[in-house]
Amino acid sequence: MNASNPFSLSAAPLPRLLGAFILLLFIFGSGCSSVRLVYGHLDWWMDRNLNKYLDLEGAEEDLLSQRVDEFHRWHRQTQLPRYASYLESLAADVDAPDVSAKKLAEIEQQVDTFWHASATMLSDLILPIVIQLDDQQIDRLAENVREEREKSLEKWEKSKRKREKEMRKQAERWLGDLTPEQDAMIDHQVASTTFDPKRRDAQRQLWSKTFINTLSNKPPGYEKKLRDLLVDPQSLWSPDYQQMQDQLRQQARTLTADILASTTPEQRAHLKSSLLQYASDFRILAAQEH
């Protein structure tokens, strides 16, 4: 079940980090041990990556770690059970899969809802730290964001083959061995994608400039504007960029529908087992103390 679109990335670096966190829960390596191991280190991963942008020290760094721990506890206790229930509901439908555009859009919307809940919670915990940054720290934040954006652009311009391998790897995690027909579907998707990394980079530049300027100048209502930028970076999308993203989502939806419609009985059994294993892992994690 390709519940996420590997080509649909946020235009903003910090929201992209939040998105990557949610993405981890759906596409990291199969098997209960790896799921539990990765989740157990999630607070460390988030702390490290957030501070890569914020570059905090001393008491501020300690506060960031505390807020990340608070988020991790909240997510473990409240969100993992939601993920488990949803995966169990998907598993119940595997034997007679609904690959209609409507059903796939519903799945996509549910994943978006999961992402939004976590993005909102994390933003509310981290933003009070961000708005206390002094001018020198804001300058470092701007520089860190610029460097990360340039690295990301360079990687995307060189990574067509890597994206193809990643898409195939994700499909195999859920379905097992792919058929030649399914391999050809993935090849076609990569070859025909309309994604333009330079347009994404321009959108990220716009987001970064808007966020940094708002943080620096602190106009009336700036805290709400910063929160909105973190939780809903799409608010700055231009019509043509929105159109490109819509096309990418439709392409991913079509690929998902085609692959699911072509699954063998063995692949459907593998998919059901994978969904139920993830659900079981999430419930075990949710029951553990932080």
C-alpha positions as CSV (number, residue, x, y, z in Angstrom):
1,M,0.0,0.0,0.0
2,N,1.8,3.1,-1.2
3,A,0.2,5.4,1.2
4,S,2.6,8.3,0.5
5,N,3.7,10.0,-2.6
6,P,7.5,9.9,-2.7
7,F,7.6,12.9,-5.1
8,S,5.3,15.1,-3.1
9,L,7.7,17.0,-0.8
10,S,7.0,20.1,1.1
11,A,8.3,23.5,-0.2
12,A,9.7,24.3,3.3
13,P,12.7,22.7,5.1
14,L,11.2,22.6,8.6
15,P,7.8,21.3,7.6
16,R,9.6,18.8,5.4
17,L,11.3,17.5,8.5
18,L,7.9,16.9,10.1
19,G,6.8,15.2,7.0
20,A,9.8,13.0,7.0
21,F,9.0,11.9,10.5
22,I,5.5,10.8,9.5
23,L,6.9,9.2,6.4
24,L,9.2,7.1,8.5
25,L,6.3,5.4,10.2
26,F,5.0,4.1,6.9
27,I,8.1,3.2,4.8
28,F,11.0,2.3,7.0
29,G,12.2,-1.3,6.9
30,S,9.8,-4.1,7.5
31,G,10.0,-6.3,10.5
32,C,8.9,-5.6,14.1
33,S,12.5,-5.3,15.4
34,S,13.4,-2.5,13.0
35,V,10.2,-0.6,13.5
36,R,10.5,-0.7,17.3
37,L,14.2,0.1,17.1
38,V,13.8,3.2,14.9
39,Y,10.9,4.5,16.9
40,G,12.8,4.0,20.1
41,H,15.4,6.4,18.8
42,L,13.0,8.9,17.2
43,D,13.4,11.5,19.9
44,W,17.2,11.5,19.4
45,W,16.8,11.7,15.6
46,M,14.3,14.6,15.8
47,D,16.4,16.5,18.4
48,R,19.5,16.2,16.3
49,N,17.8,17.2,13.0
50,L,15.9,20.1,14.5
51,N,19.0,21.5,16.1
52,K,20.8,21.2,12.8
53,Y,18.7,24.1,11.8
54,L,18.3,26.0,15.1
55,D,21.9,25.5,16.3
56,L,21.1,25.9,20.0
57,E,23.4,25.6,23.0
58,G,23.1,25.3,26.8
59,A,19.7,25.9,28.4
60,E,18.0,26.4,25.0
61,E,19.3,23.1,23.7
62,D,18.1,21.4,26.9
63,L,14.7,22.9,26.4
64,L,14.5,21.7,22.8
65,S,15.3,18.2,24.0
66,Q,12.6,18.4,26.6
67,R,10.0,19.5,24.0
68,V,11.0,16.7,21.7
69,D,10.6,14.2,24.5
70,E,7.2,15.7,25.2
71,F,6.2,15.3,21.6
72,H,7.5,11.7,21.5
73,R,5.4,10.8,24.6
74,W,2.3,12.4,23.1
75,H,2.8,10.7,19.8
76,R,3.4,7.3,21.3
77,Q,0.3,7.5,23.5
78,T,-2.2,9.2,21.2
79,Q,-1.1,8.7,17.6
80,L,0.3,5.2,17.4
81,P,-3.1,3.6,18.4
82,R,-4.7,5.6,15.6
83,Y,-2.2,4.4,13.1
84,A,-2.7,0.8,14.3
85,S,-6.5,1.0,13.9
86,Y,-6.2,2.4,10.5
87,L,-3.8,-0.2,9.2
88,E,-6.0,-2.9,10.6
89,S,-8.9,-1.5,8.7
90,L,-6.9,-1.5,5.5
91,A,-5.8,-5.1,6.1
92,A,-9.4,-6.1,6.4
93,D,-10.0,-4.9,2.8
94,V,-7.0,-6.5,1.2
95,D,-8.7,-9.6,-0.2
96,A,-11.1,-7.4,-2.1
97,P,-9.2,-4.2,-2.6
98,D,-10.9,-1.0,-3.7
99,V,-8.6,0.7,-6.1
100,S,-11.0,3.4,-7.2
101,A,-9.7,7.0,-7.3
102,K,-12.2,7.9,-4.5
103,K,-10.8,5.2,-2.2
104,L,-7.2,6.1,-2.8
105,A,-7.9,9.7,-2.3
106,E,-9.5,8.8,1.0
107,I,-6.4,7.0,2.1
108,E,-4.2,9.9,1.0
109,Q,-6.4,12.3,3.0
110,Q,-6.2,10.1,6.1
111,V,-2.4,10.1,5.9
112,D,-2.5,13.9,5.4
113,T,-4.7,14.1,8.6
114,F,-2.2,12.1,10.5
115,W,0.7,14.3,9.3
116,H,-1.2,17.5,10.1
117,A,-2.0,16.4,13.7
118,S,1.7,15.7,14.4
119,A,2.9,18.8,12.6
120,T,0.6,21.0,14.6
121,M,1.6,19.4,17.9
122,L,5.3,19.7,17.2
123,S,5.0,23.2,15.9
124,D,3.2,24.3,19.0
125,L,6.0,22.8,21.2
126,I,9.0,24.1,19.2
127,L,7.7,27.6,18.0
128,P,8.1,29.2,21.5
129,I,11.8,28.3,21.3
130,V,12.1,29.7,17.8
131,I,10.6,33.0,18.5
132,Q,13.1,33.6,21.3
133,L,16.1,33.4,18.9
134,D,18.2,36.5,18.9
135,D,19.4,38.2,15.7
136,Q,22.6,36.2,15.5
137,Q,20.8,32.9,15.9
138,I,18.2,34.0,13.2
139,D,21.1,34.7,10.8
140,R,22.5,31.2,11.5
141,L,19.0,29.7,11.0
142,A,18.7,31.4,7.6
143,E,22.2,30.2,6.6
144,N,21.4,26.6,7.8
145,V,18.2,26.6,5.8
146,R,20.0,27.9,2.7
147,E,22.7,25.3,2.9
148,E,20.2,22.5,3.3
149,R,18.1,23.8,0.5
150,E,21.1,23.8,-1.9
151,K,22.1,20.3,-0.9
152,S,18.6,19.1,-1.4
153,L,18.4,20.6,-4.9
154,E,21.7,19.1,-5.9
155,K,20.6,15.6,-4.7
156,W,17.3,15.8,-6.6
157,E,19.0,16.8,-9.8
158,K,21.2,13.7,-9.6
159,S,18.9,11.1,-8.1
160,K,16.5,9.8,-10.8
161,R,17.9,6.3,-10.6
162,K,17.9,6.5,-6.8
163,R,14.2,7.4,-6.8
164,E,13.4,4.5,-9.0
165,K,15.2,2.1,-6.7
166,E,13.4,3.6,-3.6
167,M,10.0,3.3,-5.2
168,R,10.7,-0.3,-6.0
169,K,12.0,-1.0,-2.6
170,Q,8.9,0.5,-0.9
171,A,6.6,-1.6,-3.1
172,E,8.6,-4.8,-2.3
173,R,8.3,-4.1,1.4
174,W,4.6,-4.1,1.2
175,L,4.0,-6.7,-1.6
176,G,7.1,-8.9,-1.7
177,D,8.6,-9.8,-5.0
178,L,7.2,-7.7,-7.9
179,T,6.1,-9.0,-11.3
180,P,7.8,-7.8,-14.5
181,E,4.6,-5.9,-15.2
182,Q,4.8,-4.1,-11.9
183,D,8.5,-3.3,-12.5
184,A,7.5,-1.7,-15.8
185,M,4.8,0.4,-14.1
186,I,7.4,1.9,-11.8
187,D,9.9,2.5,-14.6
188,H,7.1,4.3,-16.5
189,Q,6.2,6.4,-13.4
190,V,9.8,7.6,-12.9
191,A,10.3,8.3,-16.6
192,S,7.1,10.3,-17.0
193,T,7.0,12.2,-13.7
194,T,6.4,16.0,-14.1
195,F,8.4,16.9,-11.0
196,D,10.7,19.9,-11.4
197,P,13.2,20.2,-8.6
198,K,14.0,23.8,-9.5
199,R,10.4,24.8,-9.1
200,R,10.3,23.2,-5.8
201,D,13.5,25.0,-4.8
202,A,12.0,28.3,-5.8
203,Q,9.0,27.6,-3.7
204,R,11.3,26.7,-0.7
205,Q,13.2,29.9,-1.2
206,L,9.9,31.8,-1.0
207,W,8.9,30.0,2.2
208,S,12.3,30.4,3.8
209,K,12.4,34.1,3.0
210,T,8.9,34.7,4.4
211,F,9.5,32.7,7.5
212,I,12.9,34.4,8.3
213,N,11.6,37.9,7.6
214,T,8.6,37.3,9.8
215,L,10.7,36.0,12.6
216,S,13.2,38.9,12.3
217,N,10.7,41.8,11.9
218,K,8.0,40.4,14.2
219,P,5.0,42.3,12.7
220,P,1.6,42.3,14.4
221,G,0.3,38.7,14.7
222,Y,3.7,37.3,13.7
223,E,3.4,34.2,16.0
224,K,0.2,33.0,14.3
225,K,1.8,33.6,10.9
226,L,4.9,31.6,11.8
227,R,2.7,28.8,13.1
228,D,0.6,28.8,9.9
229,L,3.8,28.7,7.8
230,L,5.0,25.6,9.8
231,V,1.7,23.7,9.8
232,D,0.5,24.8,6.3
233,P,3.4,25.7,4.0
234,Q,1.0,25.1,1.1
235,S,-0.5,28.5,1.8
236,L,2.4,30.0,-0.1
237,W,2.1,27.7,-3.1
238,S,1.7,29.5,-6.4
239,P,-1.1,28.3,-8.7
240,D,1.3,26.6,-11.1
241,Y,3.2,24.9,-8.2
242,Q,-0.1,23.7,-6.8
243,Q,-1.0,22.3,-10.2
244,M,2.3,20.5,-10.4
245,Q,1.7,18.9,-7.0
246,D,-1.8,17.9,-7.9
247,Q,-0.4,16.2,-11.0
248,L,2.2,14.4,-9.0
249,R,-0.4,13.1,-6.5
250,Q,-2.6,11.9,-9.4
251,Q,0.4,10.1,-11.0
252,A,1.2,8.4,-7.7
253,R,-2.5,7.5,-7.2
254,T,-2.6,6.0,-10.7
255,L,0.5,4.0,-10.1
256,T,-0.9,2.7,-6.8
257,A,-4.1,1.7,-8.4
258,D,-2.4,-0.1,-11.3
259,I,-0.1,-2.0,-9.0
260,L,-2.9,-3.0,-6.5
261,A,-5.1,-4.1,-9.4
262,S,-2.3,-6.4,-10.6
263,T,-1.4,-8.0,-7.3
264,T,-1.2,-11.8,-7.1
265,P,-2.8,-13.8,-4.2
266,E,0.7,-14.1,-2.7
267,Q,1.3,-10.4,-2.8
268,R,-2.1,-9.7,-1.2
269,A,-1.3,-12.1,1.6
270,H,2.1,-10.4,2.0
271,L,0.4,-7.0,2.1
272,K,-2.1,-8.1,4.7
273,S,0.6,-9.6,6.8
274,S,2.7,-6.4,6.6
275,L,-0.2,-4.1,7.5
276,L,-1.1,-6.3,10.5
277,Q,2.5,-6.5,11.6
278,Y,2.9,-2.7,11.6
279,A,-0.3,-2.4,13.5
280,S,0.9,-4.8,16.1
281,D,4.2,-3.0,16.4
282,F,2.4,0.3,16.9
283,R,0.2,-1.1,19.6
284,I,3.2,-2.6,21.4
285,L,5.1,0.7,21.2
286,A,2.0,2.6,22.4
287,A,1.8,0.4,25.5
288,Q,5.4,1.0,26.5
289,E,6.6,3.8,28.7
290,H,8.7,6.5,27.1
